[in-house]
Amino acid sequence: MGDRFYTQQLERTGWMPIANGEWVHKQRRRKMAWTDESKAQAVEMYQEQEPTPETSMEVVKDIADEHAKHQQREAQVADQQVVDEYQ
């Protein structure tokens, strides 16, 4: 197959083949998907922290980090399921 196929596969899935039939996952930053549920959860977490003007930015950063970790865990599980299907 040509380079175009592998380039498109890498961009879409993050996986690329290397020598000896092995596959490597390219680490990439995923876009953060805010659903209605995740927005509601973020607002609830923010309100639970009872932020003040001095701590508001720290609270928002902590919530965003927690959401990013959750998204990353979900992406890893989805990636592993794809790998398991092809093995």
Residue pairs with C-beta under 8 A, 6 or more apart in sequence:
6 16
6 17
9 15
9 16
10 16
10 26
13 79
13 82
14 25
14 26
14 27
14 28
14 79
15 23
15 24
15 25
15 26
15 79
15 82
15 83
16 23
16 24
16 26
17 23
17 24
18 24
23 83
25 79
30 71
30 72
30 75
32 67
32 68
32 71
33 71
34 42
38 67
42 63
42 67
45 63
45 66
46 59
46 60
46 63
49 55
49 59
49 62
51 59
